[in-house]
């Protein structure tokens, strides 16, 4: 886990509802020096008291992590340049840093093959 891009939700209790913030933190996404790696965040318009869940879909490429929160209501894209976490050395981890239990109801991962170009 020397290279990692954290994608996470932070939930705040407001006066009459919960406020959900989705974040990308690519600050440790590459061992390469001198890369611009800002943290991005966006508020997610979801009523978790009503639905009881938040969806997250992340697309991970060789140089991009793109995440869609609440079925696409919020989208964050980060450029990443891994040099170690590539191919079979890339992994997906799910964890909870909160004080309440969280249930992951579904987790799927696929590896996308190279496209066929000009029939080859």
C-alpha positions in Angstrom: 0.0 0.0 0.0 2.8 2.4 -0.8 0.7 3.8 -3.7 -3.0 4.5 -3.0 -5.8 6.8 -4.0 -8.3 7.0 -1.2 -12.0 7.5 -2.3 -14.2 8.0 0.7 -17.4 9.5 2.1 -17.6 11.8 5.1 -21.0 12.2 6.7 -21.8 15.2 8.8 -24.9 15.7 11.0 -26.6 18.9 10.1 -29.6 20.5 12.0 -32.3 18.6 10.2 -30.5 16.1 7.9 -27.1 14.5 7.1 -24.7 16.1 4.7 -22.6 13.7 2.6 -19.2 14.7 1.2 -17.4 12.4 -1.3 -13.6 12.8 -1.5 -10.6 11.7 -3.7 -7.2 11.9 -2.0 -4.5 10.9 -4.5 -1.7 12.4 -2.5 0.0 8.9 -2.3 -1.2 7.7 -5.7 2.4 7.5 -7.1 5.9 7.1 -6.0 7.0 9.5 -8.8 8.3 12.8 -7.5 7.1 16.3 -8.4 3.5 15.4 -9.5 0.6 17.7 -8.9 -1.8 15.7 -6.7 -4.6 17.8 -5.2 -7.5 16.4 -3.1 -10.9 16.8 -4.7 -14.3 16.7 -3.0 -18.0 17.3 -3.8 -21.2 17.2 -1.9 -23.5 14.3 -2.7 -27.3 15.0 -2.9 -28.6 11.9 -1.1 -31.0 11.5 1.8 -29.3 8.7 3.7 -32.0 8.8 6.5 -34.6 7.9 3.8 -32.6 5.5 1.6 -30.2 4.0 4.2 -27.4 3.7 1.7 -24.9 5.5 -0.5 -23.8 4.1 -3.8 -20.2 4.4 -5.2 -19.0 3.4 -8.6 -15.3 3.9 -9.3 -13.6 3.5 -12.7 -9.9 2.9 -12.5 -7.6 3.2 -15.5 -3.8 3.4 -15.9 -3.8 7.1 -15.1 -7.4 8.0 -13.9 -9.6 7.3 -11.0 -13.2 8.5 -11.6 -15.9 8.0 -8.9 -19.6 8.5 -9.1 -21.5 8.9 -5.9 -25.2 8.4 -5.4 -25.7 6.8 -8.8 -23.9 9.6 -10.6 -25.2 12.7 -8.8 -21.7 13.6 -7.9 -18.6 12.8 -10.0 -14.9 13.3 -9.2 -12.0 12.5 -11.5 -8.4 12.4 -10.4 -5.2 11.9 -12.5 -3.0 9.3 -10.9 0.4 7.9 -12.1 1.1 4.6 -10.3 4.5 3.0 -10.8 4.0 0.1 -8.4 0.2 -0.6 -8.1 -0.2 -1.8 -11.7 -1.8 -5.0 -13.1 -1.7 -7.8 -10.6 -0.1 -5.5 -8.0 -3.2 -3.3 -7.9 -5.7 -4.0 -5.2 -9.1 -2.7 -3.9 -9.7 -2.3 -0.2 -12.8 -1.3 1.7 -12.7 -0.1 5.3 -14.6 2.0 7.8 -13.0 4.7 9.9 -16.3 5.8 11.5 -17.7 5.1 14.9 -20.8 3.2 13.6 -21.1 -0.1 11.7 -21.3 0.0 7.9 -22.6 -2.8 5.8 -21.2 -3.2 2.3 -24.2 -4.7 0.5 -22.4 -5.2 -2.9 -18.8 -5.1 -4.1 -17.8 -6.0 -7.6 -14.6 -5.5 -9.5 -13.7 -6.1 -13.1 -10.6 -5.9 -15.2 -11.1 -4.4 -18.6 -9.2 -5.9 -21.4 -7.5 -4.0 -24.1 -9.8 -2.9 -27.0 -9.7 -4.5 -30.4 -8.3 -2.0 -32.8 -9.0 -2.3 -36.5 -10.0 -6.0 -36.1 -6.7 -6.9 -34.5 
